[in-house]
Amino acid sequence: MEGRNSSDILRTDPIGNGLSSDDSLVKQPQIDGNAPMIKTSIVEQPVTIQRQPYVPNEADSLVDAGVARATIAASKEMPNGTPGYAQKHQNMTVVQQHAEYWDLDHDGIIWPQDTYIGCRNFGWNVFLSLFATFIINFNLSYPTVPGYLPDPFFRIYLDKMYKDKHGSDSMTYDNEGRFRPQNFEDLFAKYDKGNKGGLDKQDVLRMMKGQRIVFDFFGMSATLLEWTATYLLLWPDDGVMKKEDIRGIYDGSIFYKKAEEHQRKQRVKAGMRSSTSPRLLQRARNAGSSLWDGVEKENSALTKEAKKLI
């Protein structure tokens, strides 16, 4: 390789397509009549080829991806954030929106019992919800307290949520709690092997290895726990956490969606139990065929709805 120019060498991108090293040159808007070029990778450092950053093109609706958004989680597909949800949370930064789901009484304080109830509303069992509550409130309370003394109740204060930022993650949140679209898009440009439109467990492991910071044991542990919780919450049938769902994690909108899905499943199950109870069925048989046909139709409708939800 010595004595040869980078452009003389053929490289292969992470997906497996043959690309020349000149493919890493990105045209920038003309300023003084020239079109300056920016290199995103060099063959002398293979890691820059393996992990290509997100490069906007003229067709993208996401404008100024490098500018952090205070109140919306913008992406290439959703440049204006989550419809409806973003407009309702214009008084909160994106990192505050991420945690707002657990502030059940909207007083700006997340108690441990708030965290527990929020996890239970996902359908998580008692043990998992208690474990998540301990991890979240024990570790994230102190940086947000208004003074210097720890909070004896391990409460988390939303107005200081930006202080809970840690290293060795995607760096999508900035130090003030804003959302950086460039970093979010980089997450998939670098680690979505095969352009699946999301991340599977192997992608996440590669991401954790690629994003880790030296001696950042807290950050690496927090990232592992966060992505484990994300997978448990989304629980994708094909093993791939979709990009839009992950974006919903960042602004917190997916939490409401998952809680609503669980409540709907519970209502369907409760309706099936009540309509198929032995006493009710016997009363329907005794009352005549018309009432019995009604119960059968109701059971059939509930079964169809349950199949759609599960």
Number of C-alpha atoms within 10 A of each C-alpha: 9 5 5 8 12 16 14 12 14 12 20 15 18 18 11 10 9 11 13 16 22 17 13 21 14 16 13 12 11 9 8 7 7 9 12 13 12 11 12 18 21 19 19 12 9 13 13 16 20 15 21 19 20 18 15 16 12 7 6 12 15 18 15 10 21 11 12 21 20 19 24 29 30 25 25 17 12 15 16 17 20 20 11 8 14 20 13 10 16 13 12 19 24 28 29 24 26 21 22 23 21 24 18 16 11 11 10 17 18 23 19 22 15 18 25 22 17 21 22 18 19 20 18 18 11 13 10 15 20 19 11 20 21 16 13 20 20 16 15 19 25 21 19 22 20 12 9 9 8 14 16 8 11 20 23 28 22 25 16 18 23 20 17 16 17 17 17 23 23 19 18 21 25 16 13 16 25 22 28 24 26 23 21 24 21 19 26 22 18 21 25 24 18 11 12 13 15 20 24 19 14 14 18 19 15 14 21 20 13 16 17 17 14 10 9 13 13 13 18 21 12 19 21 17 15 15 17 13 14 15 18 12 18 18 12 12 7 8 14 19 21 17 20 15 16 19 19 19 19 22 28 24 21 21 25 15 13 16 18 14 17 18 15 15 18 14 14 18 16 13 15 18 12 14 17 16 10 11 10 14 17 12 12 18 14 11 11 10 11 11 15 18 13 12 18 16 12 16 18 13 13 19 16 11 15 17 9 9 12 8
